[in-house]
Amino acid sequence: MRLWPQTLLGRLLILLLGGLLAAQLAAGWILWQDRSRMTLGVVVSGLAERLASSLEELETLTTDERRERLRGRGMLRPTLDQPWRDDPPESYPAGRLQQVLQERMAGDRDLQVWVEEPAGEGGRLAEMHERHHQHHGGAMRLILVQARLDDDTVLTLRQPVPSEALSWPQRLLAALAVFTLSVLLIAGLAVRGLTRPLRTLARAAENLGRDLNHPPLPEQGSREVRQATRAFNAMQQRLRENLQQRGQMLAAVSHDLKTPITRLRLRAEMLPDDTLRQRFQADLAEMEKLVQSTLDFMRGDHLAHDPEPVELMGLLRDVAEEAGETGGKVQVSGSGPVYARGEPLALKRCLGNLIDNAVRYGGGATVWVSPSGDTLCVHIRDQGPGIPEADLERVFDPYYRLDASRSAATGGTGLGLGIARNIARAHGGELSLHNTDTGLEARLVLPAHGEGND
């Protein structure tokens, strides 16, 4: 549902607004009903009294005497000049007034009631309307009542009433709106304060994989939020302890594996057959490389514990120069300095893995850096055929190779891209692969240090 907010703050505000509006409308309706009932009661009583006295008086007079008697009663005097209106406009509360008047009046006399604006009703009436508008901020409305005398003469009475008695008062609506907005503003600030610890907890959970050594979160907010924060801090501590134990175990495994490999290498030197010795040494080198890559991937030595400003352009040129010494074609575009924040050796290894892949499988690499706000993006594009879209993410899995027949000597260990992505994420960045018209492009996003970046 697109209109439903996605944030907890937005959803709570929508629920509060709906509840407030419903409560305010209900309270306003009850208040207006009571006020309208009182006002209309006074109006109906006055109209019924005027109508009854006028009918009683006029029915005993002749036509000329009736007109003479009504001539001196002012601007709201009953009149006999207005014809019976066949189609009076239907408006609240004309029907209710007519029903009450007929109940007050004895007999089955024909009555009809309607409400209209006083415009064009005469100078003094228009003046009254304007004066009421200036003092009370609302308009005057006229209640007109017509009744038939015994000789079918039509008697018309007019009764001015404030429009607030017949509709929702503007001041009431304004007061309800101001009250609702005030309560909503206060509730919004309160809800924002209540959800702030949740937002902090969400950011910490998002950054947990990048910085496991982040200080524990302060336990604040409601009891439920404090419990969640306490559980999160405990989980972070357990993960840190497990990684430390794994590192110690892998260090021991590394020592135990390298020792027999070294013994085998020494024994291979004593083999009399040169061809057999070279093959044996190549297998041992492949085994040692695989063991070292696996240990590096699992141990996490590349994690950035103490980041510092790193000048990327110089680092890229160093990696390109090293690749060129082995015949790789690497072109670095752009001029420095461009600073990222991280660990120089870890970033050099990450860039080295990416450039090595581009040279090995794409025939060369073109490298450039594009700043974007508080981040930097390192683009490494090769000249190869690219890789299938379905494999753009799978190549980051440990030991995954596009060509299953490759050995470590021809196709690597299958850990280079995984190590590079781990380094990127440990620095608060990201690594992704994209097929382009000219080859495969690796995009390494890193946090910018802000020093010397244009």
N, C-alpha and C positions, 0 to 999 in steps of 0.2 A: 504494500500500500504506500504509494509515493507521498501522500499528504501526511502520513503518520511520522512524526520525528523519529530519528534513529538514536538520539542521545537520551540518556535518562533525564537530564535537565529539561529537555524539550517535552518529553512525555509527561513528566510531573506537572509542568506548567500548563499543558493542554488540559490535563485532568482537573487541576485547580481552577483554571479559567472556566471550564464547563460547569463545575460545581458552583462556583461563585455566581455565574450568570443565571443558572437555574434558581439558586437561592434568592438572588436579588430580584429576578423577575417575579418569583412567587410572592416575595414580601411586598414588592411594589404593587402587584395585582391586588393583594389583600388590602393594602393601604388605600389604593385608589377606589376599590369597591366600597370600603367603609365611608370614605370621604364623598364619593359620588352619591351613595345612598342617602347620606345626610343632606347634601346639597339638593338633590332631586326631591327629597321629601319636603324641604322648605318650598321649592319651586312649585311642586304639585299642590301643596296646601294653598299657596297664594293663588295659583291659577284656578283651582276648584272653587275657592271662595269668590274670586272675581267673576268667574263664569256663572256661578249659581246666582249671585246677587244681580248680575246684569240680565240674565234670562228672566229672573223673577220680576225685575222692574220693567223690562222692555215689553214683555208679553201683555202687560196691562195697558199699554199705550198704543196710540195710533202711529202710523208711519211718520207723519210730520212731527208728532211729539217725540218719537224716538230720536230722530235726527237732531231736534232742538236740544234734547237732553244730553246727547253725546258730544255736541259741538264744543263744549267748554271743559273737556276732561284732559287736555294736554296731549302730548305727543304719543303717549301709549294708550290713548283712549280706545275703547272698542269701536269698530267701524262696521257699517252696513253696506259699504260700497264695494267691497271685494267679493267677486263671485265665488261660488263653490269650486274648489279645485278638484278636478276629476282624477288627476294622477300626481298626488303629492310625492315628493322624493322620499325614498326610504333611507333613514339614517338613524343610528343610535343617538338618543334613546327614545325616538318618536313612538315606536310601537309600545314600549313600556309605559310611557306617559299616557298614551291613549287608553291603555288598559286600566291604569290606576284612576284616571279621570272618570271613565265610565263606571267604575266601581263606586267612586265618590258621589256621582250624580245619580239621582233617582230616576227611574224610567229608562226607556229605550231610545233616548234621543240620539240622533245622528251626530257623531263627533269624528273629527280627523285632526291629527297633529303631525307637524313636520318641523324641521330645523333648517335654518338658512342663515347666510351671512347678512349683516345689516346694511351692506353697501347699497346706495341708491334709495334708502328709506327716508331721506329727509335730512335737512341740515343739522337739527339738534340731535337727532339720533346718530348721525355720522360723527358729530362732535363728541358725543358720549363714548362712542367706539374708540376714537382717537385718544381721548383722555385716559380711558381704561388701559389702552395699549401702552401708553407712556408710563403709567404708574405701576402697572402689574406685569408688563412684558408679555401679555397675551391678548388675544382678540375677543371681542364680544360676539355672541351669537344670539339669534332670535328664535324663540319657540313660538310658533303660530298655532292657534287652536281655532277651528271653525265648528260652529254648531248651528243647527237649523231651528228657527223659531216655529211656533205653531202654524204660522202662515207661510212657511218655507223661506222666509227671509233668512239670509246668511249673516250670522254674527261672527266677526273675526277679532280675536284678541292676540296681542303681541306681548311677549315677556322676554326682556333681555337677560341673558345669563352669561357668566364668564365661560370661555371655551374650556377652561381647565375642569369645569364640572362635567363636561361631556366627552372629554378625551384625556389621554395621559398628559399630565402637566409637564411642561418643558423643564421646569426646575426640578421636578422629581426625577426625570430621566437624566438630567445633567448630574444631579447628586449621586444617583446610582452608578453612572459612568465613572465619575471621579472616585467614588468609594471602591469600585471594582478595580480600577487601574492602580489605585494606591495599594490595595491588598495584594494585587498581582505582583507589583514591583517589590514589595517587602518579601512576599513568598519566593519570588525569583532569586533575590539576594540570599535568602535563607537556604533555599535548595542548592544554589550554586556553592555555598559554603559547605553544605553537607556532602555534596558529591565531589568536592575537591580531593579528599583523600582517595576516592575511587579512581579519579583520573591519574593521580600520582602512582597508585598501585598498578594501573593498566600500563603506564609508561615504563615502570620498573619491570613488569613482566615481559614487555616487548623488548627491552634492552638486556634481559637476563642472559641470553645467549651470546651477547657481544661483550659484556663486562660482568663476569661472575664475581669480581672482587669489589663491586660497588658497595659503599657503606650500607648497613641495614636501614630500612625505612623507619621513620618515626611512627610510633603507634599512637595515632590520634583519630579523632572523629567519634562516631557512634560505636557502641559495643560490638556490633556485627562487623564494622569496618576494622576495628582494632583486632578482632579475632582473625580476620582474613589477612591483615598485615603481619600479625604474629606468625601465622602459618606460612606466609610467603617468606619471611625472614628465616624461619627454621628450615624450609626447603632449600633456600639458597645456601645456608650453612652446610646442610647435608651434601648438596651437590659439590660444594667446594672441597669438603673432606674426601668425598669419593674420588674426585679428580686428583687430589694430592696422593691418595693411596694408589690410584692407577698409575700415576707418574712414577712413583717409587717402584712399583712392580715392573713396569716396562723398562725402567733403568736396569733392574736386575736381569730381566730377560735379554736386554740388549747386550749386556756383558756376557751372559751365558751363551748367546748365539755367536757373537763375534769371536769368542775365544776358539771354538772348534773350526770356524772358517779360516782364522789365521793359521791354525795348525795345518789344515788341509792345503792352504796356499804354500806353506813352507815345504810340505811333502811333495807338492806338485813340482816345485823347483828341482827336485831330485829325479824326476822321471827322465829316462834316457831318450824317449821318443819326443822329438820337438813338436810334431803335429799334435800328438796326444796331450803334451804339456800345455800347448796353447789353447786347445779346446777345454782342457780342465780348468785353466786359469780364467777363460771367458765365462764358464759356468759359475765359477766361484765369484767373479765380479758381478755377474747378474744376480746371484743369490744375495750378495752383500748389499747391492743397490736396492733390491726389493725389501730386504729386512730393514735397511735404514729408512727408506721411504715410508714403510708401514709404521715404524716406530715414531717417526716425525709426525705422521698424520694423527696417530692416536694420542701422542704425548701432548701435543699442543704447544710446542716450544715457540711457535710463531705468534702466539697471542701477545697483543700489545699491552704490557703491564705499565710501562712508563713512556707514554707517547711524547714526542718532541717535534719541533718543526723540521720537515724534510723537504729539501729542494728537489722537486720531481724531475725537472728538465735535466739537471746534472746526473741524477740517478738513472734516467732513461738512456742518456748518452753513454754512461758506463756500461750498462747492460748491452746496448747495441754494439759497443766496441768489443766486448767479450764475445758476442755472437759472431761478429765479423772475423775474429781470429780463427774461428772454425769453419769459415766459408759462408756464413749466413749473410743474407742481404737485408739490412734493417735501415730504414730511413726515418729519422726523427725530425718532425716539422715543428716550428715555433721557436720562440726565444723566451728565455726565462728572465728573472726567476719566478717560479710558481711553487708555492709552499703548501704542502699537505701536513696533516698532523698524524704521526704514527711512529713506528719503530723502523729505523733505516734498514736493518738487515732483513727483517720480515718483509718489508715492502719490496726490497730488491729481489728476494726469492720469489715473491708473487709475480712481479713483472718479468723475472727471468723465465718462470714456467710458461707464462703466456707468450712471450716472444719466441721461446724455444719451440712451442707448438706451432706458431705461425710459420717459422722458418722450416720446420721439419715437414709439415703437412701442406703448407700453402705456398712454398717456394720463396718466401720472403715476407717482410712486415713493414707496414707504414704506420707510424706512431705519431699521435698528436694529443694535446690536452686542451679541453674546453672548460673554462670556469662557468659555474652556474650558481649564483647566490652564495650560499655558505658551503657548497660542495665543489669538487673537481671531478671531471670525467676523463679518464685516460682511454683513448680509442686505439686499439691494436687491430689493424685490418690486414689479412693475408691476401694472396692471389690465387687461392685454391678454389675448388668447386663448392665449398660449403659442406654442410651436413644436413641430413633430413630433419625436418621440423620436429618430428617426434623424438629425436635424440638430443635436442638442444638442452634439455634438463638432465637427461639420463647420463650424459658424459661426465657430470659432476659426481656420480656415484662411485664409491671406491672400487677399483679394479675393473671398471667398465671400459671396454674398448670397442670402437666401431668395427674393427676387423678382429674377430676372435682368434684368428690364426697368428696374430702378431706376437712376437716374443718381447721380452724386456729390452733386448738389444735393438729391435727395429721399431717397436711401437710403444716403448715406455712401460711404466709399471701400472698405469691406469689410475694413478693417485695425484698427478700433477695439478689437474684442474680442481680436484677436491681440496687440495692443500691451498691453492690460490684463493678459492672462494672462502675457505675458513679464515685465511689471513684478512681478506677484505671485510668480512663480517666482524672479525675481532677488532677491527679499526672503526666500526660503526658505519661501514660502507656496504657495497654490494657488487657482485660480479655476475654478468649475464652475457650470453652469446646471441648474435643476430646474423642471419643471412642477408647479404647485400648483393647488388648486381656484380660487384667485382670480387667477391670472396666473403669469407667469414670474418665477422668483426666482434672482438671481445671488448666490452665496455666495463671499465673498472671505476666505480664511483667511490670517492674518498672524501672525508671531511676536510675542508680547506682550513688552513691555519690563519689566513687573513693578512699575512705579512708579505707584501710585495705582489699580491695577486691583482691583476688588472681585469 
